[in-house]
Amino acid sequence: MKRISLKELVKSLKDFIGKEWDGYTKEEKMKWIYSYRKVEDDTEKMIEKHGSVEKWYESGEGRLL
């Protein structure tokens, strides 16, 4: 699974959070980025465990997007 680039991630977070993002400290922004990266890693592990995205969803453990 290819990770989203940092540039794309920051843009997505800014779009999701809105104008408040600009007022966040560097530490607050990094928490958001690290949280997203953790979800990426966890998702990849679960897909590997089940063999495919479809099988992961079928297992009942898949995330609803």
MOPAC internal coordinates of N, CA, C and O (Angstrom, degrees):
PM7 1SCF
backbone

  N    0.0000 0     0.00 0     0.00 0    0    0    0
  C    1.4522 1     0.00 0     0.00 0    1    0    0
  C    1.5204 1   108.82 1     0.00 0    2    1    0
  O    1.2310 1   120.90 1   -50.26 1    3    2    1
  N    1.2906 1   115.87 1   129.74 1    3    2    1
  C    1.4610 1   120.84 1  -179.99 1    5    3    2
  C    1.5290 1   109.21 1   -86.17 1    6    5    3
  O    1.2310 1   121.42 1   -47.81 1    7    6    5
  N    1.3269 1   114.89 1   132.19 1    7    6    5
  C    1.4619 1   119.64 1   177.98 1    9    7    6
  C    1.5185 1   110.37 1   -76.07 1   10    9    7
  O    1.2310 1   121.24 1   -31.39 1   11   10    9
  N    1.3100 1   115.24 1   148.61 1   11   10    9
  C    1.4560 1   121.58 1   172.95 1   13   11   10
  C    1.5340 1   107.35 1   -67.38 1   14   13   11
  O    1.2310 1   120.02 1   -38.08 1   15   14   13
  N    1.3105 1   117.57 1   141.92 1   15   14   13
  C    1.4638 1   120.21 1  -179.50 1   17   15   14
  C    1.5282 1   109.63 1   -67.62 1   18   17   15
  O    1.2310 1   120.88 1   -22.72 1   19   18   17
  N    1.3092 1   115.91 1   157.28 1   19   18   17
  C    1.4638 1   120.84 1   179.17 1   21   19   18
  C    1.5254 1   110.35 1   -60.03 1   22   21   19
  O    1.2310 1   120.61 1   139.53 1   23   22   21
  N    1.3137 1   116.43 1   -40.47 1   23   22   21
  C    1.4650 1   120.90 1   179.42 1   25   23   22
  C    1.5336 1   110.51 1   -60.68 1   26   25   23
  O    1.2310 1   120.52 1   133.64 1   27   26   25
  N    1.3258 1   116.61 1   -46.36 1   27   26   25
  C    1.4631 1   120.89 1   178.67 1   29   27   26
  C    1.5319 1   111.11 1   -65.21 1   30   29   27
  O    1.2310 1   120.70 1   140.27 1   31   30   29
  N    1.3181 1   116.27 1   -39.73 1   31   30   29
  C    1.4593 1   120.87 1  -179.72 1   33   31   30
  C    1.5201 1   111.05 1   -63.00 1   34   33   31
  O    1.2310 1   120.45 1   132.81 1   35   34   33
  N    1.3217 1   116.75 1   -47.19 1   35   34   33
  C    1.4663 1   120.35 1   179.91 1   37   35   34
  C    1.5265 1   110.14 1   -62.19 1   38   37   35
  O    1.2310 1   120.18 1   137.73 1   39   38   37
  N    1.3304 1   117.26 1   -42.27 1   39   38   37
  C    1.4699 1   119.98 1   178.40 1   41   39   38
  C    1.5224 1   110.27 1   -60.98 1   42   41   39
  O    1.2310 1   120.06 1   135.93 1   43   42   41
  N    1.3204 1   117.48 1   -44.07 1   43   42   41
  C    1.4647 1   121.39 1   179.66 1   45   43   42
  C    1.5233 1   111.55 1   -63.71 1   46   45   43
  O    1.2310 1   120.85 1   138.08 1   47   46   45
  N    1.3253 1   115.98 1   -41.92 1   47   46   45
  C    1.4624 1   119.39 1   178.44 1   49   47   46
  C    1.5210 1   111.25 1   -64.59 1   50   49   47
  O    1.2310 1   120.69 1   138.46 1   51   50   49
  N    1.3328 1   116.28 1   -41.54 1   51   50   49
  C    1.4634 1   119.99 1   177.96 1   53   51   50
  C    1.5256 1   110.83 1   -62.06 1   54   53   51
  O    1.2310 1   120.68 1   138.60 1   55   54   53
  N    1.3287 1   116.31 1   -41.40 1   55   54   53
  C    1.4705 1   120.65 1   178.03 1   57   55   54
  C    1.5319 1   110.70 1   -64.57 1   58   57   55
  O    1.2310 1   120.49 1   139.57 1   59   58   57
  N    1.3235 1   116.66 1   -40.43 1   59   58   57
  C    1.4688 1   121.68 1  -178.24 1   61   59   58
  C    1.5262 1   111.60 1   -70.53 1   62   61   59
  O    1.2310 1   120.37 1   133.85 1   63   62   61
  N    1.3299 1   116.89 1   -46.15 1   63   62   61
  C    1.4579 1   121.89 1  -174.66 1   65   63   62
  C    1.5218 1   111.78 1   -81.92 1   66   65   63
  O    1.2310 1   120.35 1   143.89 1   67   66   65
  N    1.3011 1   116.93 1   -36.11 1   67   66   65
  C    1.4538 1   120.79 1  -179.86 1   69   67   66
  C    1.5164 1   112.19 1    92.09 1   70   69   67
  O    1.2310 1   121.26 1    23.49 1   71   70   69
  N    1.3075 1   115.20 1  -156.51 1   71   70   69
  C    1.4619 1   121.26 1  -174.38 1   73   71   70
  C    1.5264 1   113.00 1   -63.02 1   74   73   71
  O    1.2310 1   120.06 1   157.68 1   75   74   73
  N    1.3057 1   117.49 1   -22.32 1   75   74   73
  C    1.4675 1   120.52 1   178.82 1   77   75   74
  C    1.5262 1   111.86 1   -59.26 1   78   77   75
  O    1.2310 1   120.51 1   150.07 1   79   78   77
  N    1.3398 1   116.63 1   -29.93 1   79   78   77
  C    1.4681 1   121.10 1  -178.54 1   81   79   78
  C    1.5298 1   111.30 1   -53.00 1   82   81   79
  O    1.2310 1   120.72 1   138.54 1   83   82   81
  N    1.3236 1   116.24 1   -41.46 1   83   82   81
  C    1.4657 1   120.57 1  -177.34 1   85   83   82
  C    1.5260 1   112.60 1   -64.83 1   86   85   83
  O    1.2310 1   119.99 1   157.15 1   87   86   85
  N    1.3157 1   117.62 1   -22.85 1   87   86   85
  C    1.4578 1   121.55 1   179.25 1   89   87   86
  C    1.5242 1   113.81 1   -90.74 1   90   89   87
  O    1.2310 1   120.33 1   171.90 1   91   90   89
  N    1.3272 1   116.97 1    -8.10 1   91   90   89
  C    1.4675 1   120.71 1   179.79 1   93   91   90
  C    1.5208 1   110.74 1   -70.29 1   94   93   91
  O    1.2310 1   121.17 1   -31.79 1   95   94   93
  N    1.3169 1   115.36 1   148.21 1   95   94   93
  C    1.4603 1   120.31 1   173.44 1   97   95   94
  C    1.5243 1   108.70 1   -74.77 1   98   97   95
  O    1.2310 1   120.97 1   -13.11 1   99   98   97
  N    1.3094 1   115.74 1   166.89 1   99   98   97
  C    1.4659 1   120.41 1   177.31 1  101   99   98
  C    1.5277 1   110.12 1   -58.31 1  102  101   99
  O    1.2310 1   120.39 1   140.15 1  103  102  101
  N    1.3403 1   116.86 1   -39.85 1  103  102  101
  C    1.4642 1   121.27 1  -179.28 1  105  103  102
  C    1.5288 1   110.91 1   -64.09 1  106  105  103
  O    1.2310 1   120.15 1   139.07 1  107  106  105
  N    1.3425 1   117.31 1   -40.93 1  107  106  105
  C    1.4670 1   120.36 1   178.79 1  109  107  106
  C    1.5302 1   110.87 1   -65.34 1  110  109  107
  O    1.2310 1   120.66 1   138.72 1  111  110  109
  N    1.3131 1   116.34 1   -41.28 1  111  110  109
  C    1.4648 1   119.96 1   178.58 1  113  111  110
  C    1.5233 1   110.52 1   -64.21 1  114  113  111
  O    1.2310 1   120.69 1   138.94 1  115  114  113
  N    1.3295 1   116.29 1   -41.06 1  115  114  113
  C    1.4672 1   120.38 1  -179.84 1  117  115  114
  C    1.5332 1   110.81 1   -64.99 1  118  117  115
  O    1.2310 1   119.73 1   144.50 1  119  118  117
  N    1.3247 1   118.12 1   -35.50 1  119  118  117
  C    1.4718 1   120.96 1   176.75 1  121  119  118
  C    1.5173 1   110.42 1   -60.63 1  122  121  119
  O    1.2310 1   120.31 1   135.95 1  123  122  121
  N    1.3260 1   117.01 1   -44.05 1  123  122  121
  C    1.4604 1   120.70 1   177.58 1  125  123  122
  C    1.5288 1   111.11 1   -61.89 1  126  125  123
  O    1.2310 1   120.96 1   135.02 1  127  126  125
  N    1.3276 1   115.76 1   -44.98 1  127  126  125
  C    1.4641 1   120.35 1  -179.15 1  129  127  126
  C    1.5222 1   110.66 1   -63.82 1  130  129  127
  O    1.2310 1   119.81 1   133.47 1  131  130  129
  N    1.3307 1   117.96 1   -46.53 1  131  130  129
  C    1.4618 1   121.44 1   179.51 1  133  131  130
  C    1.5253 1   111.26 1   -63.53 1  134  133  131
  O    1.2310 1   120.25 1   142.44 1  135  134  133
  N    1.3263 1   117.13 1   -37.56 1  135  134  133
  C    1.4681 1   120.09 1   178.23 1  137  135  134
  C    1.5234 1   110.70 1   -63.35 1  138  137  135
  O    1.2310 1   120.63 1   137.01 1  139  138  137
  N    1.3210 1   116.40 1   -42.99 1  139  138  137
  C    1.4554 1   119.94 1   178.69 1  141  139  138
  C    1.5280 1   110.68 1   -64.04 1  142  141  139
  O    1.2310 1   120.72 1   135.98 1  143  142  141
  N    1.3219 1   116.22 1   -44.02 1  143  142  141
  C    1.4642 1   119.98 1  -179.87 1  145  143  142
  C    1.5292 1   111.16 1   -62.57 1  146  145  143
  O    1.2310 1   119.99 1   144.95 1  147  146  145
  N    1.3281 1   117.62 1   -35.05 1  147  146  145
  C    1.4641 1   121.01 1   177.59 1  149  147  146
  C    1.5253 1   110.01 1   -63.90 1  150  149  147
  O    1.2310 1   120.61 1   137.05 1  151  150  149
  N    1.3272 1   116.43 1   -42.95 1  151  150  149
  C    1.4660 1   120.37 1   177.46 1  153  151  150
  C    1.5275 1   110.24 1   -62.44 1  154  153  151
  O    1.2310 1   120.31 1   138.16 1  155  154  153
  N    1.3343 1   117.02 1   -41.84 1  155  154  153
  C    1.4720 1   119.94 1   176.28 1  157  155  154
  C    1.5320 1   110.72 1   -57.48 1  158  157  155
  O    1.2310 1   120.81 1   132.58 1  159  158  157
  N    1.3387 1   116.05 1   -47.42 1  159  158  157
  C    1.4661 1   120.67 1  -178.80 1  161  159  158
  C    1.5269 1   111.52 1   -63.80 1  162  161  159
  O    1.2310 1   120.64 1   135.57 1  163  162  161
  N    1.3306 1   116.39 1   -44.43 1  163  162  161
  C    1.4693 1   120.71 1  -179.98 1  165  163  162
  C    1.5243 1   110.81 1   -63.46 1  166  165  163
  O    1.2310 1   120.87 1   139.22 1  167  166  165
  N    1.3251 1   115.94 1   -40.78 1  167  166  165
  C    1.4622 1   120.65 1   179.15 1  169  167  166
  C    1.5241 1   110.40 1   -62.80 1  170  169  167
  O    1.2310 1   120.57 1   134.64 1  171  170  169
  N    1.3148 1   116.52 1   -45.36 1  171  170  169
  C    1.4661 1   120.68 1   179.45 1  173  171  170
  C    1.5304 1   111.27 1   -60.15 1  174  173  171
  O    1.2310 1   120.42 1   137.04 1  175  174  173
  N    1.3231 1   116.79 1   -42.96 1  175  174  173
  C    1.4719 1   120.75 1   179.21 1  177  175  174
  C    1.5180 1   111.30 1   -61.54 1  178  177  175
  O    1.2310 1   120.49 1   137.47 1  179  178  177
  N    1.3269 1   116.66 1   -42.53 1  179  178  177
  C    1.4600 1   120.00 1  -178.72 1  181  179  178
  C    1.5285 1   111.59 1   -68.77 1  182  181  179
  O    1.2310 1   120.22 1   141.72 1  183  182  181
  N    1.3181 1   117.18 1   -38.28 1  183  182  181
  C    1.4647 1   120.07 1   177.67 1  185  183  182
  C    1.5271 1   109.49 1   -64.21 1  186  185  183
  O    1.2310 1   120.38 1   137.07 1  187  186  185
  N    1.3298 1   116.88 1   -42.93 1  187  186  185
  C    1.4600 1   120.30 1   177.59 1  189  187  186
  C    1.5195 1   111.02 1   -63.01 1  190  189  187
  O    1.2310 1   120.19 1   139.11 1  191  190  189
  N    1.3189 1   117.24 1   -40.89 1  191  190  189
  C    1.4699 1   121.84 1  -179.77 1  193  191  190
  C    1.5227 1   110.81 1   -59.49 1  194  193  191
  O    1.2310 1   120.11 1   139.07 1  195  194  193
  N    1.3360 1   117.39 1   -40.93 1  195  194  193
  C    1.4559 1   121.46 1  -175.39 1  197  195  194
  C    1.5250 1   113.25 1   -94.60 1  198  197  195
  O    1.2310 1   119.96 1   166.28 1  199  198  197
  N    1.3149 1   117.68 1   -13.72 1  199  198  197
  C    1.4557 1   120.75 1   176.04 1  201  199  198
  C    1.5127 1   115.58 1    97.04 1  202  201  199
  O    1.2310 1   119.87 1   157.12 1  203  202  201
  N    1.3100 1   117.85 1   -22.88 1  203  202  201
  C    1.4621 1   121.08 1   177.31 1  205  203  202
  C    1.5250 1   108.86 1  -165.56 1  206  205  203
  O    1.2310 1   121.37 1   -15.84 1  207  206  205
  N    1.3167 1   114.98 1   164.16 1  207  206  205
  C    1.4680 1   119.75 1   177.51 1  209  207  206
  C    1.5232 1   109.38 1   -62.64 1  210  209  207
  O    1.2310 1   120.42 1   136.54 1  211  210  209
  N    1.3278 1   116.81 1   -43.46 1  211  210  209
  C    1.4613 1   120.70 1  -178.32 1  213  211  210
  C    1.5268 1   111.57 1   -60.35 1  214  213  211
  O    1.2310 1   120.87 1   134.54 1  215  214  213
  N    1.3194 1   115.95 1   -45.46 1  215  214  213
  C    1.4736 1   119.40 1  -179.74 1  217  215  214
  C    1.5212 1   111.17 1   -67.05 1  218  217  215
  O    1.2310 1   120.66 1   146.48 1  219  218  217
  N    1.3154 1   116.34 1   -33.52 1  219  218  217
  C    1.4706 1   120.40 1   176.81 1  221  219  218
  C    1.5268 1   109.77 1   -62.96 1  222  221  219
  O    1.2310 1   120.34 1   132.91 1  223  222  221
  N    1.3521 1   116.95 1   -47.09 1  223  222  221
  C    1.4600 1   120.20 1   178.00 1  225  223  222
  C    1.5279 1   111.20 1   -62.10 1  226  225  223
  O    1.2310 1   120.83 1   136.00 1  227  226  225
  N    1.3276 1   116.01 1   -44.00 1  227  226  225
  C    1.4570 1   120.85 1  -178.87 1  229  227  226
  C    1.5339 1   111.90 1   -62.93 1  230  229  227
  O    1.2310 1   120.40 1   153.06 1  231  230  229
  N    1.3225 1   116.85 1   -26.94 1  231  230  229
  C    1.4569 1   120.64 1  -179.62 1  233  231  230
  C    1.5318 1   112.65 1   -69.27 1  234  233  231
  O    1.2310 1   120.75 1   163.64 1  235  234  233
  N    1.3167 1   116.18 1   -16.36 1  235  234  233
  C    1.4492 1   120.00 1  -176.61 1  237  235  234
  C    1.5191 1   112.64 1    88.07 1  238  237  235
  O    1.2310 1   120.40 1   175.14 1  239  238  237
  N    1.3233 1   116.85 1    -4.86 1  239  238  237
  C    1.4669 1   121.35 1   178.91 1  241  239  238
  C    1.5199 1   112.12 1   -95.82 1  242  241  239
  O    1.2310 1   120.02 1   170.99 1  243  242  241
  N    1.3233 1   117.57 1    -9.01 1  243  242  241
  C    1.4587 1   121.71 1  -175.88 1  245  243  242
  C    1.5118 1   113.16 1   -69.40 1  246  245  243
  O    1.2310 1   121.52 1   -27.99 1  247  246  245
  N    1.3071 1   114.71 1   152.01 1  247  246  245
  C    1.4681 1   120.94 1   177.57 1  249  247  246
  C    1.5276 1   108.76 1   -81.04 1  250  249  247
  O    1.2310 1   121.15 1   -36.44 1  251  250  249
  N    1.2820 1   115.41 1   143.56 1  251  250  249
  C    1.4676 1   119.86 1   172.82 1  253  251  250
  C    1.5100 1   107.37 1   -90.58 1  254  253  251
  O    1.2310 1   121.13 1   -57.82 1  255  254  253
  N    1.3100 1   115.44 1   122.18 1  255  254  253
  C    1.4635 1   120.29 1  -178.13 1  257  255  254
  C    1.5102 1   110.94 1   -96.41 1  258  257  255
  O    1.2310 1   120.10 1   180.00 1  259  258  257

